[in-house]
């Protein structure tokens, strides 16, 4: 019998003591034998250190952490990538979670089945009270549409170690470092979407992307770098409308399935009623504003 591949999770953190316990629990709860969790904290003074000390002392998997001032989120993630020893590596921000207790086992299976270099799954959106309020089925990967939308849900993304042997995040970017990473990786690596809810993305008031002005400016400047590689957003607008219709139909079906037969959550949370999940399906006003802005660019 083939041994399970070692799976490393890299978590950057700063002043996230309110949400970090759910993150750590979602790794600890995995029914998977060979796990390594690396937490790179930027010197928090909100109780994070005490949380990490207890985590290291009680976890039944390998834990490495540090808490000290650093050069920001991208640099911390790069440091984690450098230290990761797993054959598969995930990147999970400190306020996000893995959804259920068999996520890692399924991730390993997806890599074996697809042969891909990078896989990304679907997302559950989690509110500040740790309630799953929406299921977001992501589009299949199409590099030509990256100028139109980001496509990939970062918390639900995993890499083969070979991908990270040379590639690192751009530390000059503060908001769209993941977006730029996908554009760059997709030049030469096989990136695949898998229909599987793998991670929970936390929505809360203190997120650094709450003010979208600086985010929009950085995204526009980043995409300008790749203007010669990617078609203008307006060129894929019509085909993306078809993609979105299919994606929303799939999200409705996944929401019904998730509510009727919820998985064993890997964190201390709960699933909202089906009526709420269905009410949240589809793009919100912010999503539409992003699309219009890129089409006009």
Secondary structure, DSSP 8 states (H G I E B T S, - for coil): ------EEEEEEESS-HHHHHHHHHHHHT---S-EEEEEEE----SSHHHHHHHHHHH-SSEEEEEES--S-HHHHHHHHHHH---SEEEE--TT-EE-BTTHHHHHHHHHHHH--SEEEEEEEEE-TTSEEEEEE------GGGTTT-----GGGEEEEGGGGGT----TT-SS-HHHHHHHHHTTTS-EEEEEEEEEEEE--TT-TTSSHHHHHHHHHHHHHHTTTTS--GGGGHHHHHHHHHHHHHHHHHHHHHHHHT---BSSS-EE--HHHHHHT-S--HHHHHHHHHHHH-
